[in-house]
Amino acid sequence: MRTWPTVASIAIEHLTKRYPSGTTALDDANLDIADGEFVAIVGPSGCGKSTLLRILAGLDTATEGHAAVEGAAPAASALPSATVFQEASLFPWMRVGENVAFAFDSLGVPRADIQRRVADVLALVGLGDYARAWPHELSGGMKQRAAVARAFVTDPPVLFMDEPFGALDEQTRVGLANELMRLWERSPKTVVFVTHGIEEAVTLADRVVVMSARPGTIKAVIPVPFPRPRDAVAIRAEPGFGELVVRIWDLLR
Ligand SMILES: Nc1ncnc2c1ncn2[C@@H]1O[C@H](COP(=O)(O)OP(=O)(O)OP(=O)(O)O)[C@@H](O)[C@H]1O
């Protein structure tokens, strides 16, 4: 089995992305993300958040500048990261457990270990009884739980999340935010989390990166001072929570 470090840092330097259509989606973005840090990215629609995440995840290339995951696997083709998108993108022809186990494809992990880890992670996201269910038998929130389980099951040092809870109702979102924080506390990793939810960003992140309208640049990086472990509901009553949310809203105006 391949082994990789438990966490990795990310360096983004002068990153610019121009699509062939002529759209400049990112313009000279610079950011350092520390080992094990949870960073949320917010910004107006179309400011290049997904573009940035796709470049970090190795799914697209930059026009200028570069982004590097440091302390991770040597080959760019073997980036030890997992990505969760707004759509859970489970394979409809595989049961939930098989979808989660698929993350181990070609990693050479013994079958018994895979079964144990899949069962553990499904239990952690509240899907312990659904390993043999088909994706179409799950609600939207349950599908997203399965997608989060698939991202965590191999314990990669880096996790990229692109509006993973964006399509869900508020109550499910808050529940999943808590589950994500518990998973992250159990197995630390560097997380880059794109969201439209300012409160969600402040709840989850160590720092919130605020991007400007297109072409996207990094307008501000706001540290979130609240202690951990956090609770996605109780944190709203923390002194300073509302002020921080308003400050970020003001930056987005
Ligand atoms: N494959 C592509 N080809 C051409 N232009 C693209 C492509 N993908 C994105 N864009 C453009 O790049 C800009 C940034 O898009 P991106 O999806 O990164 O923004 P975003 O901040 O994630 O938006 P949203 O919050 O609405 O999801 C937009 O103007 C978009 O039209």
The ligand as an ORCA input file, in Angstrom:
! r2SCAN-3c Opt
* xyz 0 1
  N     -14.369     25.329    -18.826
  C     -14.560     26.635    -18.938
  N     -14.412     27.285    -20.088
  C     -14.586     28.615    -20.194
  N     -14.906     29.420    -19.151
  C     -15.078     28.829    -17.966
  C     -14.926     27.415    -17.785
  N     -15.154     27.130    -16.466
  C     -15.441     28.299    -15.882
  N     -15.396     29.314    -16.775
  C     -15.611     30.743    -16.494
  O     -14.665     31.147    -15.517
  C     -15.264     32.006    -14.565
  C     -15.111     31.401    -13.184
  O     -15.879     30.201    -13.111
  P     -15.891     29.296    -11.789
  O     -16.812     28.140    -12.055
  O     -14.506     29.004    -11.391
  O     -16.543     30.326    -10.738
  P     -17.155     30.073     -9.288
  O     -16.656     31.159     -8.427
  O     -16.885     28.672     -8.849
  O     -18.705     30.264     -9.597
  P     -19.995     29.768     -8.786
  O     -19.887     30.378     -7.415
  O     -21.134     30.350     -9.565
  O     -19.965     28.271     -8.769
  C     -16.715     32.175    -14.997
  O     -16.823     33.373    -15.739
  C     -16.978     30.998    -15.901
  O     -17.900     31.325    -16.928
*
